[in-house]
Amino acid sequence: MSDFHTVAKVGDIPEGEGQAFNVAGRTVAVFNTKEGYQAIDDFCPHMGASLASGPLEDGVVVCPWHAWGFQLCDGAWLDNPKIKVDCFEVRVVNDEIQVRVEQKSE
């Protein structure tokens, strides 16, 4: 089952930055970009660093530990697009930022 979950209010995440949120058993990095809010899996597949704390430029977040860059639009690693992190749908309802995350099965 996929549902939208409120993670923050508009204005809580500064433009050009990201924040990590626990959503339906996942840790999701939500970014405030010029294109709007975008969300990907927070953990870098290389060594597990939080992508939410990495620098963001031109739709790419860079892992703060080893500089792996991931596109926010599709989660692809810039050096090898076959390696990806999950992307999540984001919407804004009134002033709430909401992310759709697949519920983990027990």
GROMACS elastic network, one bead per residue, 0.5 to 0.9 nm:
[ bonds ]
;  ai    aj funct       b0    kb
    1   101     6  0.86030   500
    1   102     6  0.59126   500
    1   103     6  0.56389   500
    1   104     6  0.85129   500
    2   100     6  0.62490   500
    2   101     6  0.56710   500
    2   103     6  0.59750   500
    3    24     6  0.88988   500
    3    99     6  0.79812   500
    3   100     6  0.52501   500
    3   101     6  0.61953   500
    3   102     6  0.69311   500
    3   103     6  0.77132   500
    4    89     6  0.84933   500
    4    90     6  0.81083   500
    4    91     6  0.83374   500
    4    98     6  0.56380   500
    4    99     6  0.50762   500
    4   101     6  0.66864   500
    5    23     6  0.69011   500
    5    24     6  0.80598   500
    5    97     6  0.82257   500
    5    98     6  0.50532   500
    5    99     6  0.52840   500
    5   100     6  0.62513   500
    5   101     6  0.76543   500
    6     9     6  0.80921   500
    6    23     6  0.86810   500
    6    92     6  0.89939   500
    6    96     6  0.61348   500
    6    97     6  0.56566   500
    6    99     6  0.65266   500
    7    21     6  0.65729   500
    7    22     6  0.82264   500
    7    23     6  0.76543   500
    7    30     6  0.86899   500
    7    96     6  0.74691   500
    7    97     6  0.58869   500
    7    98     6  0.57979   500
    7    99     6  0.70349   500
    8    11     6  0.83918   500
    8    12     6  0.62741   500
    8    13     6  0.78512   500
    8    21     6  0.88015   500
    8    95     6  0.85754   500
    8    96     6  0.59809   500
    8    97     6  0.52797   500
    8    98     6  0.74170   500
    9    12     6  0.55401   500
    9    13     6  0.81092   500
    9    92     6  0.87581   500
    9    95     6  0.54825   500
    9    97     6  0.55882   500
    9    98     6  0.88404   500
   10    13     6  0.72309   500
   10    92     6  0.78789   500
   10    94     6  0.87488   500
   10    95     6  0.52198   500
   10    96     6  0.60066   500
   10    97     6  0.62397   500
   11    14     6  0.63897   500
   11    15     6  0.83429   500
   11    95     6  0.86047   500
   13    16     6  0.84779   500
   13    17     6  0.65624   500
   13    18     6  0.64709   500
   13    19     6  0.67608   500
   13    30     6  0.82453   500
   13    31     6  0.72672   500
   13    32     6  0.61876   500
   14    17     6  0.56152   500
   14    18     6  0.76433   500
   14    31     6  0.85509   500
   14    32     6  0.64789   500
   14    33     6  0.89895   500
   15    18     6  0.82903   500
   15    31     6  0.78311   500
   15    33     6  0.58610   500
   15    34     6  0.73401   500
   15    36     6  0.89972   500
   16    31     6  0.70724   500
   16    32     6  0.56302   500
   16    33     6  0.53842   500
   16    34     6  0.75503   500
   16    55     6  0.81729   500
   16    56     6  0.61017   500
   16    57     6  0.75041   500
   17    30     6  0.84662   500
   17    31     6  0.56572   500
   17    32     6  0.58537   500
   17    33     6  0.75000   500
   17    52     6  0.75921   500
   17    53     6  0.77917   500
   17    54     6  0.82179   500
   17    55     6  0.72746   500
   17    56     6  0.65258   500
   18    29     6  0.62463   500
   18    30     6  0.53054   500
   18    32     6  0.63381   500
   18    33     6  0.88427   500
   18    39     6  0.88491   500
   18    51     6  0.81195   500
   18    53     6  0.64195   500
   18    54     6  0.78238   500
   18    55     6  0.85589   500
   18    56     6  0.80908   500
   19    28     6  0.82226   500
   19    29     6  0.55394   500
   19    30     6  0.55038   500
   19    31     6  0.66272   500
   19    32     6  0.89530   500
   19    42     6  0.88344   500
   19    51     6  0.87193   500
   19    53     6  0.69051   500
   20    27     6  0.64234   500
   20    28     6  0.54724   500
   20    30     6  0.62870   500
   20    31     6  0.89090   500
   20    42     6  0.64894   500
   20    50     6  0.77682   500
   20    51     6  0.82423   500
   20    52     6  0.55525   500
   20    53     6  0.81079   500
   21    26     6  0.81361   500
   21    27     6  0.55659   500
   21    28     6  0.53054   500
   21    29     6  0.64441   500
   21    30     6  0.75460   500
   21    42     6  0.84824   500
   22    25     6  0.64530   500
   22    26     6  0.55923   500
   22    28     6  0.62555   500
   22    29     6  0.89735   500
   23    26     6  0.51950   500
   23    27     6  0.61387   500
   23    28     6  0.66661   500
   23    99     6  0.79717   500
   23   100     6  0.86505   500
   23   101     6  0.68949   500
   23   103     6  0.88067   500
   24    27     6  0.83713   500
   24   101     6  0.65420   500
   24   102     6  0.72995   500
   24   103     6  0.55638   500
   24   104     6  0.69696   500
   25   101     6  0.89334   500
   25   103     6  0.72257   500
   25   104     6  0.64812   500
   26    41     6  0.77529   500
   26    42     6  0.85298   500
   26   101     6  0.78855   500
   26   102     6  0.89220   500
   26   103     6  0.86523   500
   26   104     6  0.82143   500
   27    40     6  0.89946   500
   27    41     6  0.64294   500
   27    42     6  0.56262   500
   27    43     6  0.75652   500
   28    39     6  0.65499   500
   28    40     6  0.58652   500
   28    43     6  0.81378   500
   28    52     6  0.81485   500
   28    87     6  0.88797   500
   28    88     6  0.82637   500
   28    99     6  0.86762   500
   28   101     6  0.88063   500
   29    38     6  0.82912   500
   29    39     6  0.54680   500
   29    40     6  0.54261   500
   29    41     6  0.58777   500
   29    43     6  0.83255   500
   29    50     6  0.79774   500
   29    51     6  0.66327   500
   29    53     6  0.86428   500
   30    37     6  0.67358   500
   30    38     6  0.56989   500
   30    40     6  0.67520   500
   30    41     6  0.87756   500
   30    42     6  0.82983   500
   30    52     6  0.69390   500
   30    90     6  0.85719   500
   30    99     6  0.84245   500
   31    36     6  0.81408   500
   31    37     6  0.54894   500
   31    38     6  0.52316   500
   31    39     6  0.61443   500
   31    40     6  0.85505   500
   31    52     6  0.73511   500
   31    56     6  0.84454   500
   31    72     6  0.85173   500
   32    35     6  0.80632   500
   32    36     6  0.58835   500
   32    38     6  0.66905   500
   33    36     6  0.50226   500
   33    37     6  0.58559   500
   33    38     6  0.71851   500
   33    56     6  0.84306   500
   33    57     6  0.88352   500
   33    58     6  0.85680   500
   33    59     6  0.72937   500
   34    37     6  0.82289   500
   34    58     6  0.88071   500
   34    59     6  0.86639   500
   35    38     6  0.82972   500
   35    59     6  0.85440   500
   36    90     6  0.89868   500
   37    90     6  0.64602   500
   37    91     6  0.76061   500
   37    92     6  0.83743   500
   37    97     6  0.79338   500
   38    72     6  0.65206   500
   38    73     6  0.75296   500
   38    87     6  0.81745   500
   38    88     6  0.74909   500
   38    89     6  0.73629   500
   38    90     6  0.61245   500
   38    91     6  0.88900   500
   38    99     6  0.88801   500
   39    42     6  0.84904   500
   39    72     6  0.69931   500
   39    73     6  0.86633   500
   39    86     6  0.86313   500
   39    87     6  0.58706   500
   39    88     6  0.52408   500
   39    89     6  0.68762   500
   39    90     6  0.66609   500
   39    99     6  0.74195   500
   40    43     6  0.87889   500
   40    51     6  0.85849   500
   40    52     6  0.88925   500
   40    72     6  0.66236   500
   40    73     6  0.87277   500
   40    74     6  0.83998   500
   40    75     6  0.65001   500
   40    85     6  0.66079   500
   40    86     6  0.55105   500
   40    88     6  0.57321   500
   40    89     6  0.88510   500
   41    44     6  0.78330   500
   41    50     6  0.89477   500
   41    51     6  0.78770   500
   41    52     6  0.89505   500
   41    75     6  0.81565   500
   41    85     6  0.56929   500
   41    86     6  0.52196   500
   41    87     6  0.63902   500
   41    88     6  0.78905   500
   42    48     6  0.84176   500
   42    49     6  0.78616   500
   42    50     6  0.53201   500
   42    51     6  0.50327   500
   42    52     6  0.59767   500
   42    85     6  0.83363   500
   42    86     6  0.89117   500
   43    46     6  0.85641   500
   43    47     6  0.80899   500
   43    49     6  0.55077   500
   43    50     6  0.50370   500
   43    51     6  0.59032   500
   43    52     6  0.84339   500
   43    85     6  0.79856   500
   44    47     6  0.61791   500
   44    49     6  0.52951   500
   44    50     6  0.64602   500
   44    51     6  0.61560   500
   44    63     6  0.67259   500
   44    68     6  0.80029   500
   44    70     6  0.88655   500
   44    85     6  0.75000   500
   45    48     6  0.57460   500
   45    49     6  0.81530   500
   45    83     6  0.84457   500
   45    84     6  0.81884   500
   45    85     6  0.72669   500
   46    49     6  0.79821   500
   46    66     6  0.84155   500
   46    68     6  0.81342   500
   47    65     6  0.83140   500
   47    66     6  0.86773   500
   48    51     6  0.85848   500
   49    52     6  0.88987   500
   49    53     6  0.86108   500
   49    54     6  0.89916   500
   49    63     6  0.67789   500
   49    64     6  0.71146   500
   49    65     6  0.64800   500
   49    66     6  0.88669   500
   50    53     6  0.58956   500
   50    54     6  0.73361   500
   50    63     6  0.72470   500
   50    64     6  0.76587   500
   50    65     6  0.87884   500
   51    54     6  0.51864   500
   51    55     6  0.84735   500
   51    61     6  0.68779   500
   51    62     6  0.70153   500
   51    63     6  0.53749   500
   51    64     6  0.70910   500
   51    70     6  0.88275   500
   52    55     6  0.82819   500
   52    61     6  0.80043   500
   52    63     6  0.84637   500
   53    61     6  0.88853   500
   53    62     6  0.88221   500
   53    63     6  0.78040   500
   53    64     6  0.68006   500
   54    61     6  0.59570   500
   54    62     6  0.52067   500
   54    63     6  0.51553   500
   54    65     6  0.84895   500
   54    67     6  0.86381   500
   55    60     6  0.83017   500
   55    61     6  0.56747   500
   55    62     6  0.55439   500
   55    63     6  0.75593   500
   55    64     6  0.72714   500
   56    59     6  0.67656   500
   56    60     6  0.56381   500
   56    62     6  0.65111   500
   57    60     6  0.53769   500
   57    61     6  0.65354   500
   57    62     6  0.83567   500
   58    61     6  0.84644   500
   58    71     6  0.88490   500
   59    70     6  0.84463   500
   59    71     6  0.59108   500
   59    72     6  0.56264   500
   59    73     6  0.71827   500
   60    69     6  0.61374   500
   60    70     6  0.53719   500
   60    72     6  0.58064   500
   60    73     6  0.84951   500
   60    78     6  0.86725   500
   61    68     6  0.83000   500
   61    69     6  0.55850   500
   61    70     6  0.54134   500
   61    71     6  0.65843   500
   61    72     6  0.70196   500
   62    65     6  0.87017   500
   62    66     6  0.83355   500
   62    67     6  0.52896   500
   62    68     6  0.55031   500
   62    70     6  0.63897   500
   62    71     6  0.89700   500
   63    66     6  0.60065   500
   63    68     6  0.51371   500
   63    69     6  0.62395   500
   63    70     6  0.79896   500
   64    67     6  0.59304   500
   64    68     6  0.81369   500
   65    68     6  0.81886   500
   68    77     6  0.69317   500
   68    78     6  0.75102   500
   68    79     6  0.78413   500
   69    76     6  0.83259   500
   69    77     6  0.57184   500
   69    78     6  0.55845   500
   69    79     6  0.77264   500
   70    73     6  0.88890   500
   70    74     6  0.83435   500
   70    75     6  0.56254   500
   70    76     6  0.53850   500
   70    78     6  0.58947   500
   70    79     6  0.89316   500
   70    81     6  0.89356   500
   70    84     6  0.77365   500
   70    85     6  0.79274   500
   71    74     6  0.59397   500
   71    75     6  0.50608   500
   71    76     6  0.54319   500
   71    77     6  0.66258   500
   71    78     6  0.70486   500
   71    84     6  0.89094   500
   72    75     6  0.53299   500
   72    76     6  0.77951   500
   72    87     6  0.74125   500
   73    76     6  0.81787   500
   73    87     6  0.75477   500
   74    84     6  0.76526   500
   74    85     6  0.80581   500
   74    86     6  0.77565   500
   74    87     6  0.61766   500
   75    81     6  0.85265   500
   75    83     6  0.83475   500
   75    84     6  0.50016   500
   75    86     6  0.59298   500
   75    87     6  0.58011   500
   76    79     6  0.86630   500
   76    80     6  0.74667   500
   76    82     6  0.69137   500
   76    83     6  0.59880   500
   76    85     6  0.65607   500
   76    86     6  0.87918   500
   77    80     6  0.54921   500
   77    81     6  0.50759   500
   77    82     6  0.74836   500
   77    83     6  0.57038   500
   77    84     6  0.57432   500
   77    85     6  0.79150   500
   78    81     6  0.58906   500
   78    83     6  0.87771   500
   79    83     6  0.86844   500
   80    83     6  0.58769   500
   80    84     6  0.85540   500
   81    84     6  0.66141   500
   84    87     6  0.88118   500
   88    99     6  0.65013   500
   88   100     6  0.59502   500
   88   101     6  0.63596   500
   88   102     6  0.89234   500
   89    98     6  0.83951   500
   89    99     6  0.57854   500
   89   100     6  0.53330   500
   89   101     6  0.77563   500
   90    97     6  0.71201   500
   90    98     6  0.56347   500
   90   100     6  0.64183   500
   91    96     6  0.82712   500
   91    97     6  0.60636   500
   91    98     6  0.52954   500
   91    99     6  0.65713   500
   91   100     6  0.83945   500
   92    95     6  0.64668   500
   92    96     6  0.54893   500
   92    98     6  0.59748   500
   92    99     6  0.88391   500
   93    96     6  0.52518   500
   93    97     6  0.67056   500
   93    98     6  0.73336   500
   94    97     6  0.85259   500
  101   104     6  0.88714   500
